[in-house]
Amino acid sequence: MESRVGTSTIGVSIAVPEPFGSLLQQRRAGFGDPQALGIPTHVTLLPPTEVDPEALPAIEDHLAEVAASGRPFELRLDGTDTFRPLSPVVYVRLVRGAEECRTLQERVRSGPLERELQFPYHPHVTIAHGIAEEALDRAFEALADFRASWVATGFALYEQGDDGVWRLEREFGFPADHTATVPHQSSHADLPTGAADAAASGR
């Protein structure tokens, strides 16, 4: 999505933490998705949205208020699914934390960020988009056994540069005094064959 002259393109998302974020980003690139290296691995809360740059301070204030009313929650990924034939997308399924994401994105998508969505909101982690059907099939099969979980402690605002790359602008954490209400959960993953070695080597 290219911004019109005089506008900025922003998005709001929950980052997939390391080592899983880089692993899924590299796998996405390996499937031939040309957007992969310009998009940090994430769960979308606000899709690409054009805004007036002068509105950014008010938008950041809005997001800070949304974060202040939130609390940490567990996210769990498990296996793959697809939006085909409606959309040429293969993704890793979110099997825990989906309701919390739905509530959070409604709060984000209000006030200065109020907008309609092209499709009903469905939290997920994209691993292939807009590539050949054979490559989409390969992505679907290659990460069918992927599993990971972590505790989301906030979300972040990103802006897309003229080069198409999405860059972190600001992070918004949930109140620290709420962390005690979340059971301790270490990030972990059951990786598909070959992926564990790739993660260990940084490939």
C-alpha positions as CSV (number, residue, x, y, z in Angstrom):
1,M,0.0,0.0,0.0
2,E,1.5,3.3,-1.1
3,S,0.6,6.5,0.7
4,R,-0.9,9.4,-1.1
5,V,1.2,12.6,-1.2
6,G,1.0,14.3,2.2
7,T,-0.1,11.2,4.1
8,S,1.5,8.5,6.2
9,T,0.7,4.8,6.2
10,I,0.6,3.3,9.6
11,G,-0.4,0.0,11.2
12,V,-0.7,-1.3,14.8
13,S,0.2,-4.9,15.7
14,I,1.5,-7.3,18.3
15,A,5.0,-8.5,17.4
16,V,5.8,-12.2,17.4
17,P,8.8,-12.4,19.7
18,E,12.2,-13.9,19.0
19,P,13.3,-16.4,17.9
20,F,9.9,-17.1,16.4
21,G,9.5,-13.7,14.6
22,S,12.7,-14.0,12.6
23,L,12.2,-17.7,12.0
24,L,8.7,-17.1,10.4
25,Q,9.9,-14.0,8.5
26,Q,12.8,-16.0,7.0
27,R,10.5,-18.9,6.1
28,R,8.1,-16.4,4.5
29,A,10.9,-15.1,2.4
30,G,11.9,-18.6,1.5
31,F,8.5,-19.3,0.1
32,G,9.1,-16.5,-2.4
33,D,7.0,-13.7,-0.8
34,P,8.6,-10.5,-1.9
35,Q,7.1,-8.5,1.0
36,A,8.6,-10.8,3.7
37,L,11.7,-8.9,4.7
38,G,9.9,-5.6,4.9
39,I,7.2,-6.8,7.3
40,P,8.1,-7.8,10.9
41,T,6.2,-10.9,11.9
42,H,3.0,-9.9,13.7
43,V,-0.7,-10.2,14.7
44,T,-2.5,-7.2,13.1
45,L,-4.6,-4.9,15.3
46,L,-5.0,-2.1,12.7
47,P,-4.3,-2.9,9.0
48,P,-2.4,-0.4,6.8
49,T,-4.2,2.9,7.2
50,E,-3.4,6.3,5.6
51,V,-3.4,9.2,8.1
52,D,-2.4,12.9,8.1
53,P,1.0,13.1,9.7
54,E,-0.3,16.0,11.8
55,A,-2.7,13.5,13.4
56,L,0.1,11.3,14.7
57,P,0.4,12.9,18.1
58,A,-3.3,12.4,18.8
59,I,-3.1,8.9,17.4
60,E,-0.3,8.1,19.8
61,D,-2.2,9.6,22.7
62,H,-5.2,7.4,21.7
63,L,-3.0,4.2,21.6
64,A,-1.5,5.0,25.0
65,E,-5.0,5.2,26.5
66,V,-5.9,1.9,24.9
67,A,-2.8,0.3,26.3
68,A,-3.4,1.7,29.7
69,S,-6.7,-0.1,29.9
70,G,-5.3,-3.4,28.7
71,R,-3.7,-6.3,30.5
72,P,-1.2,-9.0,29.4
73,F,-2.6,-12.2,27.8
74,E,-1.3,-15.4,26.4
75,L,-1.0,-15.9,22.6
76,R,-0.7,-19.4,21.2
77,L,0.0,-20.4,17.6
78,D,-0.7,-23.8,16.3
79,G,-0.5,-25.0,12.7
80,T,-1.5,-23.4,9.4
81,D,-4.7,-22.4,7.6
82,T,-5.6,-20.3,4.5
83,F,-8.0,-17.6,3.4
84,R,-8.1,-19.1,-0.1
85,P,-10.0,-18.8,-2.4
86,L,-11.2,-15.4,-0.9
87,S,-7.6,-14.1,-0.5
88,P,-4.2,-15.7,-1.5
89,V,-3.0,-15.9,2.1
90,V,-1.6,-18.8,4.1
91,Y,-1.2,-18.1,7.9
92,V,-0.3,-19.7,11.2
93,R,-3.5,-20.0,13.3
94,L,-4.0,-18.2,16.6
95,V,-5.6,-20.8,18.9
96,R,-5.4,-18.8,22.1
97,G,-5.7,-15.1,22.7
98,A,-8.0,-14.5,19.7
99,E,-10.8,-13.0,21.8
100,E,-8.4,-10.7,23.5
101,C,-7.1,-9.5,20.1
102,R,-10.6,-8.9,18.9
103,T,-11.4,-6.7,21.9
104,L,-8.1,-4.9,21.6
105,Q,-8.4,-4.2,17.9
106,E,-11.9,-2.7,18.4
107,R,-10.4,-0.3,20.9
108,V,-7.5,0.5,18.7
109,R,-9.9,1.0,15.7
110,S,-11.8,3.8,17.4
111,G,-11.5,7.6,17.9
112,P,-8.8,9.0,15.5
113,L,-8.3,5.5,14.0
114,E,-12.0,4.7,13.4
115,R,-12.3,2.9,10.0
116,E,-14.2,0.0,8.4
117,L,-12.4,-3.2,7.5
118,Q,-12.3,-4.9,4.1
119,F,-12.9,-8.3,5.7
120,P,-14.2,-9.4,9.1
121,Y,-11.4,-9.3,11.7
122,H,-9.6,-12.7,12.0
123,P,-6.4,-12.6,14.1
124,H,-3.5,-14.6,12.5
125,V,0.1,-14.5,11.5
126,T,0.7,-14.4,7.8
127,I,3.4,-16.6,6.3
128,A,2.7,-16.2,2.6
129,H,0.7,-13.7,0.6
130,G,0.1,-13.1,-3.1
131,I,2.5,-15.7,-4.4
132,A,2.0,-18.7,-6.7
133,E,-0.5,-21.4,-5.7
134,E,2.3,-24.0,-5.5
135,A,4.3,-21.8,-3.2
136,L,1.2,-21.2,-1.0
137,D,0.7,-24.9,-0.8
138,R,4.3,-25.4,0.2
139,A,4.0,-22.8,3.0
140,F,0.8,-24.5,4.2
141,E,2.5,-27.8,4.4
142,A,6.0,-26.7,5.7
143,L,4.6,-25.0,8.9
144,A,1.7,-27.3,9.6
145,D,3.4,-28.5,12.8
146,F,4.6,-25.1,14.0
147,R,3.6,-24.2,17.5
148,A,4.6,-21.3,19.8
149,S,3.2,-19.4,22.7
150,W,4.1,-16.3,24.7
151,V,2.5,-13.6,26.8
152,A,1.7,-10.3,25.0
153,T,2.6,-7.4,27.2
154,G,1.6,-4.6,24.8
155,F,1.5,-3.6,21.1
156,A,3.2,-1.3,18.8
157,L,2.8,1.4,16.1
158,Y,4.5,0.9,12.8
159,E,4.9,3.2,9.8
160,Q,5.6,2.2,6.2
161,G,8.5,4.0,4.5
162,D,8.7,5.0,0.9
163,D,10.8,1.9,0.4
164,G,7.8,-0.3,1.5
165,V,9.5,-1.4,4.7
166,W,7.5,-1.3,7.9
167,R,9.4,0.3,10.8
168,L,8.7,0.4,14.5
169,E,7.7,3.9,15.7
170,R,6.6,3.4,19.3
171,E,5.7,0.6,21.6
172,F,2.7,0.7,24.0
173,G,2.9,-1.5,27.1
174,F,0.1,-2.7,29.2
175,P,0.3,-1.6,32.9
176,A,3.0,-3.4,34.7
177,D,0.9,-3.9,37.8
178,H,-1.3,-6.3,35.8
179,T,1.5,-8.7,35.0
180,A,1.0,-10.5,38.3
181,T,-2.4,-11.7,37.2
182,V,-1.0,-13.7,34.3
183,P,0.4,-17.2,35.0
184,H,4.1,-17.5,34.3
185,Q,4.6,-18.7,30.7
186,S,7.9,-19.0,29.0
187,S,7.9,-18.5,25.2
188,H,8.4,-21.9,23.5
189,A,7.7,-23.6,20.2
190,D,7.5,-27.0,18.6
191,L,9.2,-26.3,15.3
192,P,8.6,-28.3,12.1
193,T,11.4,-30.5,10.8
194,G,14.5,-28.5,10.0
195,A,13.2,-25.3,11.5
196,A,14.8,-25.9,14.9
197,D,18.3,-25.9,13.3
198,A,17.4,-22.8,11.3
199,A,16.4,-21.0,14.4
200,A,19.5,-22.0,16.3
201,S,21.8,-20.9,13.5
202,G,19.9,-17.6,12.9
203,R,18.9,-18.5,9.3
